[in-house]
Amino acid sequence: MKTLTFKTNINCNGCIAKVTPTLNNTEGIGKWEVNIADPKKILTVETSNLDEEAIITILKDVGYHAEKINP
């Protein structure tokens, strides 16, 4: 598994609830979390086979923006 981190606009529990079904049901995502207390709203994703662009596209499809950052 590799860990990818993103700056996002997922900024509240309602936003997390909106992305949860999609992220939980995406093949290749083992575990994920969003730190909404961080000003950058950091999304951390553990994945076995997805790359940064795939995660960015998944979030875009449910109405959110993600930008890859280094851990």
C-alpha positions, 0 to 999 in steps of 0.5 A: 500500500502507498499513502497519498495526501491531498489538499481538499475543499472537504471542510465539514462532516456533511462533506465527509458524509457525501464522499464516504460512499464513493471512497469506501466503494472504490476498488483499491482504496484500503483506508482514508481520512480527512483532517477537517481541523487542518486549514488545508483539509488534508485527505490521506488515502492508502491505496494499492493500485490507484494514482494521484490523478485517479483520486483527484478524478473520483473527488471531482466526480462527487463535487470536490477539489483535490490537489496532490501534496507531499506528505 
